[in-house]
Amino acid sequence: SRFGGIHNLISSILQIINKVLQDLSVDSCINYDNPGIWTNSIPPRKLSAVGMSNKHGYTMHGFAINVDLPLTGFTAIVPCGLTLPVSTLAIETGSQYAVSKIADLIEKEFLKILS
C-alpha cells in the first residue's frame, strides 16, 4: 500500500495530528503503546485517539481530537481502557478553536503527504 500497511498508516495519521497540535503550541507527543496523542506532562493527558480495524475484508478507521468539549462524560467511562486523564486543545492552549479550523489544518497536512 501507499503507506506500507495499516501500522504505517496509523503512524502517519498520528504524526499529522501531532504536528498540527504542536503547530498550535501544544507540548504533545505520540504514544505508540497507547495509540494517540498525549501531553508531555506528569501524568500525561490524552488529546487524540486513532482507531483502525480490518475484519472480513472491510476496513474501518478514524481519529478523534478533543478540541473543546466538556470532559464530564469521561468520568463515567474508562477511555481506551486507561485510567489516565484526558484533555482538550482548549485546555492545553487556553484558546478556543472551531472544529472546522482544526479539520482544515489536518486536511492540509494530509494533502502534503498525499501529493
C-alpha positions in Angstrom: 0.0 0.0 0.0 1.0 3.6 -0.3 1.7 3.9 3.4 3.3 0.4 3.8 0.4 -1.2 5.6 -2.0 -0.4 8.4 0.6 0.2 11.1 2.4 2.7 8.9 -0.9 4.4 8.0 -1.7 4.8 11.7 1.7 6.1 12.4 1.3 8.7 9.6 -2.1 9.8 10.9 -0.6 10.2 14.4 2.3 12.2 13.1 -0.1 14.5 11.2 -2.2 15.1 14.2 0.8 15.7 16.5 2.3 18.2 14.0 -0.9 20.2 13.9 -1.2 20.2 17.7 2.5 21.2 18.1 2.0 24.0 15.5 -0.7 25.3 17.8 1.8 25.3 20.7 0.7 22.2 22.4 3.5 20.3 24.1 2.4 16.9 22.8 3.9 13.5 21.8 2.9 10.3 20.1 2.5 7.2 22.3 2.6 4.0 20.3 2.0 1.8 23.3 -1.3 3.6 24.0 -2.0 4.9 20.5 -2.9 8.5 20.5 -1.5 12.0 21.1 -0.7 12.8 24.7 0.6 15.8 26.5 4.2 15.8 27.7 3.1 16.2 31.3 3.0 14.1 34.5 0.6 12.5 34.3 0.2 12.6 30.5 -3.3 13.7 29.3 -4.8 12.2 26.1 -5.8 14.7 23.4 -6.4 12.4 20.4 -7.2 8.8 19.7 -6.8 6.8 16.5 -8.6 3.5 15.7 -8.5 1.1 12.8 -10.0 -2.4 12.2 -9.9 -4.7 9.3 -12.5 -7.5 9.5 -13.9 -9.7 6.8 -12.4 -7.6 4.1 -13.9 -4.3 5.5 -11.7 -1.6 6.9 -13.0 0.8 9.5 -10.8 3.7 10.6 -10.9 7.1 12.2 -9.5 9.5 14.7 -10.7 12.0 17.2 -9.2 15.1 18.6 -10.6 16.7 21.8 -10.9 20.2 20.5 -13.2 21.9 23.0 -15.7 19.7 24.8 -16.9 19.2 28.4 -14.8 16.4 29.9 -17.5 15.4 32.4 -18.6 12.4 30.2 -15.1 10.9 30.6 -15.7 10.4 34.3 -18.4 7.7 33.5 -16.1 5.7 31.2 -12.5 4.4 31.1 -11.3 5.8 27.8 -9.3 3.2 25.8 -9.1 1.1 29.0 -6.7 3.6 30.6 -7.1 5.4 33.9 -5.0 8.4 32.7 -6.7 11.8 32.3 -7.9 13.3 29.1 -7.7 16.9 28.0 -8.7 19.2 25.2 -6.9 21.6 22.8 -8.8 24.5 24.5 -7.5 23.5 27.9 -3.9 23.0 26.8 -3.7 26.2 24.8 -6.1 28.5 26.7 -7.7 29.3 23.3 -10.9 28.4 21.6 -10.8 26.7 18.2 -13.6 25.8 15.9 -13.6 22.1 14.9 -13.7 23.2 11.3 -10.4 25.1 11.7 -8.7 22.0 13.1 -10.2 19.9 10.3 -8.8 22.3 7.8 -5.3 22.2 9.4 -5.4 18.3 9.4 -6.6 18.3 5.8 -3.7 20.5 4.7 -1.2 18.2 6.4 -2.8 15.1 4.8 -2.6 16.7 1.4 1.2 17.4 1.9 1.9 13.7 2.3 -0.5 12.6 -0.3 0.9 14.8 -3.1 
